[in-house]
Amino acid sequence: MGCQPASRPTSGNQTLTLGAVVALTGNASLIGQDQRIGLELAESEFGGSTPALSVRLEDGGSDEQTATTAFRRLLQQPVVALIGPSLSQQAFAVNPIADPAGVPVLGASNTAIGIPQIGPFVSRISAPVSKVAPLSIQAAKRLNPKLERVAVFFAQDDAYSTSETKIFQKSIQGLGLKLVTVQRTSTADIDFQKPIADTLQTRPDLIVISALPNDGGNLVRQLREMGYAGLIAAGNGMNSPNIYSVCQRYCDGLLIAQAYSPEAKTAVNRRFVQLYQKQRGGTAPPQFTAQAYAAMQVIHEALTRLDRQESLRSQSRNQALATMALPELRRALNTILLQGTYDTPLGEIRFTPEGEVIQKDFYVARVKMDAKGKTGRFALLPNPSPATP
């Protein structure tokens, strides 16, 4: 698509470069900042081991044009692969640029339907909304067996939200619940009084939101301020502690299905939590941080396997990958990445040949805010519904 990758010298002991594009600015920056931390932790954990790997981070903003500029800039560099962008809306714009260039792209937070189908070099470690979203509706029904009437809000200008709300609405109908209203909002909205007033007239028992942390957090706060006292379930876009500063005490009780829990009792996750808490002062790591960390972990482990394979083939004790031409290295990395099984903070994951993640473990949490309403935690609910491969 007009981008010619830079050539890479084939000298020994070379540090490989991984490109990453996350939303450091704009209305998705609360997600991007979580991801930046995850990449930094992963680089400190894996970057210095063989094969050495460094991260070149670019701000993808919260729109397609900024992400496109960032992707094109990285494609001019000798990057072995790319992580990002933060939003599915951006992924549909930028992945078709990287895929024909033969650069592997691993999505860390792109959950909309259709992402892996963009091309053979596109994969993701973020579970699709079809696997995660229904769990929070099921949890709401368990908490309130008399639940009947459901209202839906979704950000109509965001591909993730529009994809997720379809799954939510299908789940609502599949459980025999009545969908009383569907309200379309925008990621830039800060005033929701009119759609809330219209929604409250429908007397919902549950309100389901597909939005990002900033607009979604404001929506939750205004729902409570305007008197709604029923259950609220939010989608994956709000699965971040960054919502606490937006909806504050009104976040309490919010239901969110999760593809990651800091309470998962695996050795890999305990190590990740320790790394995070050492840097962040004891707080629990959020899902977007864990997914970004896992994305770099997967790429590094795939490169390690490839390096061993090439070393055996060439009978070289040096870093064999440094002698490979960049297009060849990218193709080989993409192939071996999709063939592996990885023990990550998200649990065990692997991929379909198409690049879709296969993940075992999912959770449903309910937000518990502290007495001052300044911070909180995602408290796991018992017996979440199992995921299917």
Disulfide bonds with the S-S distance in Angstrom:
Cys247-Cys251 1.91
